[in-house]
Amino acid sequence: MNRRTPRFRSLLIFLLGAGAGVAGAVGGSVLAAGETGRDTLPWDDVRLLTEVLDRVRQEYVEPVDDRRLLESAVRGMVTSLDPHSQFLDAGEYEEMLIGTSGNYSGVGIEVNLRDGKVLVVAPIEGTPADAAGIRSGDVIVSIDGVAVSGDNGTSAINRLRGRAGTRVKLTVSRADAPELLHFDLVRSNVQVHSVRARLLEPGIVYLRISQFSETTGVDLRTALVDLRREPGAAAVKGLVLDLRNNPGGVLDAAVEVSDDFLDAGVIVTASGRGPDANFRHEARAGDLVDGAPIVVLVNGGSASAAEIVAGALQDNHRATIIGSRTFGKGSVQTVMPLSHGRAIKLTTSRYFTPSGASINGAGIAPDVDLGAQAGTSGADADQALKRAVELLEAGPALQSQVQ
């Protein structure tokens, strides 16, 4: 999960799960906050590093650049911490900065490193990956014929991006497919328009958030204002909020969206070692739909920021959550700039729903579990959407029974 922190720290999108995103940070203050009280470095271990470095420099079969060796050592150190922490060279950091704007060149896929595998959280709507039929839960086995695992997952993720018009071949395994699946994708400019709204019927609004970017809060309010100009939409009687296959994104956007539908109550809390890693967000008065009932659609591709919104609305008894259990990414990553345009993306907090439950590895359990019928899109024919409308039409009494 990504966050905004004081001073120079800006919005961070991670992508959820090894998602793309960025936050600036004052490196010195962050590192100081993480001091353990140790007065000296473990020199025996430092000596081990220098001994290995020296042996490789002198005896490896081919000459290796010192900078490459040291960068690889740093990359391995950070990556070994957890699936979401990452060292970023100057090019990777620049790509991450571009990703915050919601406009970059690639195949439009959100992945996460889990159990030594590169797991698809969700394809982004309207992108080459989405059009090709890549699904949440797919495991990327190889990219351009090069095998992929958790050990080289970071470089694999970077290889998914590239100049628009270039090709990349993916091989994936899928739980319900007897053989590996092969995809030949053409990279394109990925522009993430994260909010879509339409009327399902008079008074019933459908709101789809595909991921949480810097502009999601503004886009949501604009979409509702525009929609209310249509006949039959002036008075909202019910809202379907579709977060299926939403891989997450910017923490501030998740807080903003939650606040848009809450008059009061805790939205999310987080706990970490540094003072900036501990925070608590609460809702302010004001509900965009004036208390109209809300049904939130989720599935296994709903992660990170999407889980914050679902958890906040569920724990504050503001919405009925239906679908299937969410992905379960409950950590916050902060990107800390380093010298020469490099950075590290470091897990600094774990976040909790208003009830104090940790989402990490567990996800959000829906109030109404639809299993395989949870669906993956907002198509008129999907069963989850039909069930959501039925709940809204049944009124608050029935909704309170399933919460």
C-alpha positions as CSV (number, residue, x, y, z in Angstrom):
1,M,0.0,0.0,0.0
2,N,1.3,3.4,-0.8
3,R,1.1,6.5,1.2
4,R,1.6,10.3,1.4
5,T,4.0,11.4,4.1
6,P,4.9,14.8,5.5
7,R,7.3,17.3,3.8
8,F,8.8,16.1,0.5
9,R,7.0,12.8,0.5
10,S,4.5,12.7,-2.3
11,L,1.9,10.2,-3.4
12,L,3.0,6.6,-3.7
13,I,1.3,4.1,-6.0
14,F,2.4,0.4,-5.7
15,L,1.0,-1.0,-7.6
16,L,-0.7,-3.5,-5.6
17,G,1.1,-5.4,-4.9
18,A,4.4,-5.1,-6.8
19,G,2.4,-2.2,-8.3
20,A,4.0,0.9,-9.9
21,G,4.0,4.1,-7.8
22,V,6.1,6.7,-6.1
23,A,6.5,8.8,-3.0
24,G,9.3,11.2,-2.3
25,A,10.9,11.0,1.1
26,V,13.6,12.8,3.0
27,G,16.0,9.9,3.1
28,G,17.8,11.0,6.2
29,S,14.7,11.4,8.3
30,V,13.3,8.1,7.3
31,L,16.6,6.3,8.0
32,A,16.9,8.0,11.3
33,A,13.5,6.9,12.3
34,G,14.5,3.3,11.8
35,E,17.5,3.4,14.0
36,T,17.8,0.3,16.2
37,G,20.2,1.8,18.7
38,R,23.2,-0.2,17.5
39,D,26.3,1.9,17.8
40,T,28.5,0.0,15.4
41,L,28.0,-2.0,12.3
42,P,28.4,-5.8,12.4
43,W,31.9,-5.7,11.1
44,D,32.2,-9.5,10.7
45,D,29.3,-9.4,8.3
46,V,30.6,-6.4,6.5
47,R,33.9,-8.2,6.1
48,L,32.0,-11.1,4.6
49,L,30.6,-8.8,1.9
50,T,33.9,-7.4,1.0
51,E,35.5,-10.8,0.9
52,V,32.9,-12.1,-1.5
53,L,33.1,-9.0,-3.6
54,D,36.9,-9.3,-3.8
55,R,36.7,-13.0,-4.8
56,V,34.2,-12.3,-7.5
57,R,36.2,-9.4,-8.9
58,Q,39.4,-11.5,-9.1
59,E,38.2,-15.0,-10.0
60,Y,34.8,-14.9,-11.7
61,V,35.1,-16.3,-15.2
62,E,34.4,-12.9,-16.8
63,P,35.2,-9.3,-15.6
64,V,32.4,-7.8,-13.7
65,D,31.9,-4.0,-13.2
66,D,32.2,-3.0,-9.5
67,R,29.1,-0.8,-9.7
68,R,27.1,-3.7,-11.0
69,L,28.2,-6.0,-8.2
70,L,27.4,-3.5,-5.5
71,E,24.1,-2.6,-7.0
72,S,23.2,-6.3,-7.2
73,A,24.1,-6.8,-3.6
74,V,21.9,-3.9,-2.5
75,R,19.1,-5.1,-4.7
76,G,19.2,-8.6,-3.2
77,M,19.4,-7.2,0.3
78,V,16.2,-5.1,-0.1
79,T,14.3,-7.7,-2.1
80,S,14.9,-10.4,0.5
81,L,13.0,-8.4,3.1
82,D,9.5,-9.0,1.6
83,P,7.8,-9.3,-1.8
84,H,7.1,-5.5,-2.0
85,S,10.4,-3.9,-1.0
86,Q,12.6,-3.1,-3.9
87,F,15.8,-1.3,-5.0
88,L,15.3,1.0,-7.9
89,D,18.0,2.2,-10.2
90,A,17.6,5.5,-11.9
91,G,15.7,4.1,-14.9
92,E,13.3,2.1,-12.7
93,Y,12.7,5.1,-10.4
94,E,11.9,7.3,-13.4
95,E,9.4,4.6,-14.6
96,M,7.8,4.6,-11.2
97,L,7.5,8.4,-11.2
98,I,5.8,8.2,-14.6
99,G,3.5,5.5,-13.2
100,T,2.0,7.9,-10.7
101,S,0.5,10.0,-13.4
102,G,-1.5,7.0,-14.7
103,N,0.2,7.2,-18.1
104,Y,3.0,4.9,-19.1
105,S,4.0,2.4,-21.8
106,G,3.6,-1.3,-21.1
107,V,1.0,-4.1,-21.2
108,G,-1.1,-2.8,-18.3
109,I,-0.8,-5.6,-15.7
110,E,-0.5,-5.4,-11.9
111,V,1.6,-8.2,-10.4
112,N,2.7,-9.3,-6.9
113,L,5.5,-11.5,-5.7
114,R,4.0,-14.3,-3.5
115,D,5.4,-17.6,-2.5
116,G,8.3,-17.4,-4.9
117,K,5.9,-16.7,-7.9
118,V,5.0,-13.7,-9.9
119,L,1.2,-13.6,-9.5
120,V,-1.2,-11.4,-11.5
121,V,-3.3,-9.3,-9.2
122,A,-5.3,-7.9,-12.1
123,P,-5.0,-6.5,-15.6
124,I,-5.9,-2.9,-16.0
125,E,-9.0,-2.3,-17.9
126,G,-8.6,-1.4,-21.6
127,T,-5.0,-2.4,-21.8
128,P,-3.3,-5.1,-23.9
129,A,-3.2,-7.6,-21.0
130,D,-6.9,-7.1,-20.4
131,A,-7.8,-7.5,-24.1
132,A,-5.7,-10.6,-24.4
133,G,-7.6,-12.3,-21.5
134,I,-5.0,-12.4,-18.8
135,R,-6.8,-12.9,-15.5
136,S,-6.3,-12.3,-11.8
137,G,-4.6,-15.3,-10.2
138,D,-2.6,-16.2,-13.3
139,V,1.1,-16.9,-12.5
140,I,3.7,-15.6,-15.0
141,V,6.1,-18.4,-15.8
142,S,8.3,-16.7,-18.4
143,I,8.7,-13.4,-20.2
144,D,10.2,-13.5,-23.7
145,G,11.3,-17.1,-23.0
146,V,13.1,-16.2,-19.9
147,A,11.9,-18.1,-16.8
148,V,10.4,-16.0,-14.0
149,S,10.4,-16.7,-10.3
150,G,10.3,-14.7,-7.1
151,D,14.1,-14.5,-7.2
152,N,14.1,-12.5,-10.4
153,G,10.6,-11.1,-10.0
154,T,11.7,-7.5,-9.8
155,S,13.5,-7.6,-13.1
156,A,10.6,-9.5,-14.6
157,I,8.2,-6.8,-13.6
158,N,10.4,-4.2,-15.2
159,R,10.5,-6.2,-18.5
160,L,6.8,-5.9,-18.9
161,R,7.2,-2.2,-19.7
162,G,8.8,-0.8,-22.8
163,R,8.3,1.4,-25.8
164,A,4.8,1.4,-27.3
165,G,4.5,-0.8,-30.3
166,T,7.1,-3.3,-29.1
167,R,6.1,-7.0,-28.5
168,V,6.5,-9.1,-25.3
169,K,5.6,-12.7,-25.0
170,L,4.2,-14.1,-21.7
171,T,3.7,-17.6,-20.6
172,V,1.3,-18.1,-17.7
173,S,-0.1,-20.9,-15.7
174,R,-3.8,-20.8,-14.7
175,A,-5.4,-22.9,-12.0
176,D,-8.2,-24.2,-14.2
177,A,-6.1,-24.7,-17.4
178,P,-4.4,-28.1,-17.9
179,E,-1.5,-26.5,-20.0
180,L,0.5,-23.3,-20.0
181,L,-1.1,-20.4,-21.8
182,H,0.9,-18.2,-24.2
183,F,0.2,-14.5,-24.9
184,D,1.9,-12.3,-27.5
185,L,1.2,-8.8,-26.4
186,V,2.0,-5.4,-28.1
187,R,2.9,-2.7,-25.5
188,S,0.9,0.5,-25.7
189,N,0.5,3.8,-23.9
190,V,-1.5,2.9,-20.8
191,Q,-3.7,5.7,-19.7
192,V,-5.6,4.8,-16.6
193,H,-9.0,6.4,-16.4
194,S,-9.9,5.1,-13.0
195,V,-13.5,6.1,-12.6
196,R,-16.6,5.3,-14.7
197,A,-20.2,5.9,-13.7
198,R,-23.6,5.1,-15.2
199,L,-27.2,4.6,-14.3
200,L,-28.3,1.0,-13.9
201,E,-31.9,2.1,-13.5
202,P,-33.6,5.2,-12.2
203,G,-31.9,6.1,-8.9
204,I,-29.4,3.2,-8.9
205,V,-25.9,4.3,-9.7
206,Y,-23.1,2.1,-10.8
207,L,-19.6,3.4,-10.0
208,R,-16.5,1.5,-11.2
209,I,-13.0,2.3,-9.8
210,S,-10.4,0.4,-11.8
211,Q,-7.5,1.5,-9.6
212,F,-6.6,4.3,-7.2
213,S,-4.5,7.1,-8.7
214,E,-3.8,10.7,-7.7
215,T,-6.9,11.9,-9.5
216,T,-9.4,9.2,-8.4
217,G,-11.0,11.3,-5.7
218,V,-11.6,14.3,-8.0
219,D,-12.7,11.9,-10.9
220,L,-15.2,10.2,-8.6
221,R,-16.9,13.5,-7.6
222,T,-16.9,14.8,-11.2
223,A,-18.4,11.5,-12.4
224,L,-21.3,11.7,-9.9
225,V,-21.9,15.4,-10.7
226,D,-22.1,14.7,-14.4
227,L,-24.3,11.6,-13.9
228,R,-26.8,13.5,-11.8
229,R,-27.5,15.7,-14.7
230,E,-29.0,12.7,-16.5
231,P,-32.8,12.0,-16.2
232,G,-33.6,9.7,-13.3
233,A,-30.3,10.3,-11.5
234,A,-30.9,13.5,-9.5
235,A,-31.9,11.5,-6.4
236,V,-29.6,8.6,-5.7
237,K,-31.5,5.7,-4.1
238,G,-28.6,3.3,-4.1
239,L,-25.0,2.9,-5.2
240,V,-23.1,-0.1,-6.5
241,L,-19.3,0.5,-6.0
242,D,-17.4,-2.0,-8.2
243,L,-13.8,-2.6,-6.9
244,R,-13.4,-6.0,-8.6
245,N,-9.9,-6.5,-10.0
246,N,-8.9,-3.2,-8.6
247,P,-5.2,-3.8,-7.7
248,G,-4.9,-0.8,-5.4
249,G,-2.8,2.3,-5.7
250,V,-2.5,5.6,-3.7
251,L,-3.4,5.5,-0.1
252,D,-4.6,9.1,-0.1
253,A,-7.1,8.3,-2.8
254,A,-8.5,5.3,-0.9
255,V,-8.9,7.5,2.2
256,E,-10.5,10.2,0.1
257,V,-13.0,7.8,-1.5
258,S,-13.9,6.2,1.8
259,D,-14.4,9.7,3.3
260,D,-16.8,10.6,0.4
261,F,-19.3,8.0,1.7
262,L,-18.8,8.3,5.5
263,D,-20.0,11.0,7.8
264,A,-17.8,9.9,10.7
265,G,-15.6,7.0,11.9
266,V,-12.1,5.6,11.4
267,I,-11.1,4.8,7.9
268,V,-7.7,3.1,8.3
269,T,-4.8,2.9,10.8
270,A,-1.2,1.9,10.2
271,S,1.6,0.7,12.4
272,G,5.3,0.7,11.8
273,R,8.6,1.4,13.5
274,G,9.1,5.0,12.5
275,P,6.9,7.9,13.7
276,D,5.8,8.7,10.2
277,A,4.8,5.0,9.7
278,N,2.1,5.3,12.3
279,F,-1.1,7.0,11.3
280,R,-4.8,7.1,11.7
281,H,-7.3,8.5,9.2
282,E,-10.9,9.5,10.2
283,A,-13.8,10.5,8.1
284,R,-15.2,14.0,8.1
285,A,-18.9,15.0,7.9
286,G,-20.3,14.8,4.4
287,D,-21.7,11.9,2.3
288,L,-21.8,12.3,-1.5
289,V,-25.0,10.1,-1.7
290,D,-26.7,11.4,1.4
291,G,-26.8,8.1,3.2
292,A,-28.2,6.1,0.3
293,P,-27.5,2.4,0.7
294,I,-24.2,1.1,-0.9
295,V,-23.2,-2.3,-2.1
296,V,-19.5,-2.9,-2.8
297,L,-18.4,-5.6,-5.3
298,V,-15.0,-7.3,-4.6
299,N,-13.1,-10.4,-5.7
300,G,-9.7,-11.9,-5.4
301,G,-8.2,-9.2,-7.6
302,S,-9.3,-6.4,-5.2
303,A,-6.1,-5.4,-3.4
304,S,-4.4,-2.8,-1.3
305,A,-6.2,0.5,-1.6
306,A,-9.4,-1.3,-2.7
307,E,-9.3,-3.3,0.5
308,I,-8.9,-0.2,2.5
309,V,-12.2,1.2,1.0
310,A,-14.0,-2.1,1.4
311,G,-12.8,-2.5,5.0
312,A,-13.7,1.0,6.0
313,L,-17.2,0.9,4.6
314,Q,-17.8,-2.6,6.0
315,D,-16.6,-1.9,9.5
316,N,-18.5,1.4,9.7
317,H,-21.7,-0.5,8.6
318,R,-22.0,1.9,5.6
319,A,-22.0,-0.8,2.9
320,T,-22.7,-4.4,2.2
321,I,-19.7,-6.2,0.7
322,I,-20.5,-8.9,-1.8
323,G,-18.3,-11.1,-4.0
324,S,-15.4,-13.2,-2.9
325,R,-12.5,-12.8,-0.4
326,T,-10.1,-10.0,-1.5
327,F,-6.4,-10.4,-2.3
328,G,-4.9,-9.6,1.1
329,K,-2.2,-7.0,0.6
330,G,-2.1,-4.9,3.8
331,S,1.3,-3.1,3.8
332,V,2.5,0.4,3.0
333,Q,5.5,1.1,0.9
334,T,7.4,4.3,1.0
335,V,9.9,5.2,-1.8
336,M,13.0,6.9,-0.4
337,P,15.2,8.7,-3.0
338,L,18.9,8.0,-2.9
339,S,21.9,9.5,-4.7
340,H,22.3,9.6,-8.5
341,G,18.6,9.3,-9.1
342,R,18.2,5.9,-7.4
343,A,15.7,5.0,-4.7
344,I,14.5,2.1,-2.5
345,K,10.8,1.2,-2.1
346,L,10.6,0.0,1.5
347,T,7.7,-1.5,3.4
348,T,7.3,0.9,6.4
349,S,3.9,0.0,7.8
350,R,1.1,-2.5,8.0
351,Y,-2.4,-1.1,7.9
352,F,-5.6,-2.2,9.7
353,T,-9.3,-1.8,9.2
354,P,-11.3,0.3,11.6
355,S,-12.0,-2.9,13.7
356,G,-8.3,-3.4,14.1
357,A,-8.1,-6.4,11.7
358,S,-5.0,-6.8,9.6
359,I,-5.7,-7.4,5.9
360,N,-2.2,-8.7,5.1
361,G,-2.5,-12.3,3.8
362,A,-6.1,-12.5,4.9
363,G,-8.0,-10.1,2.8
364,I,-11.6,-8.8,3.3
365,A,-14.3,-11.4,3.8
366,P,-17.5,-10.4,2.0
367,D,-20.8,-10.1,3.8
368,V,-22.3,-12.1,1.0
369,D,-19.9,-14.7,-0.5
370,L,-20.8,-15.4,-4.1
371,G,-17.8,-17.7,-4.8
372,A,-17.3,-18.2,-8.5
373,Q,-20.2,-15.8,-9.3
374,A,-18.2,-12.9,-7.9
375,G,-17.3,-12.1,-11.5
376,T,-14.6,-9.9,-12.9
377,S,-16.3,-6.9,-14.6
378,G,-19.3,-4.7,-14.5
379,A,-21.0,-6.2,-17.5
380,D,-24.8,-6.1,-17.4
381,A,-24.9,-9.9,-17.5
382,D,-22.8,-10.7,-14.5
383,Q,-24.4,-12.3,-11.6
384,A,-22.7,-10.3,-8.9
385,L,-24.0,-7.0,-10.3
386,K,-27.5,-8.4,-10.5
387,R,-27.3,-9.5,-6.9
388,A,-26.0,-6.1,-5.9
389,V,-29.1,-4.4,-7.5
390,E,-31.4,-6.9,-5.8
391,L,-29.9,-6.0,-2.4
392,L,-30.4,-2.3,-3.1
393,E,-34.0,-2.8,-4.2
394,A,-34.7,-4.9,-1.1
395,G,-34.0,-1.9,1.1
396,P,-32.0,-1.4,4.3
397,A,-33.8,-4.1,6.3
398,L,-32.5,-6.9,4.2
399,Q,-29.0,-5.4,3.9
400,S,-28.7,-5.1,7.7
401,Q,-29.4,-8.9,7.9
402,V,-26.5,-9.8,5.8
403,Q,-24.0,-7.4,7.5
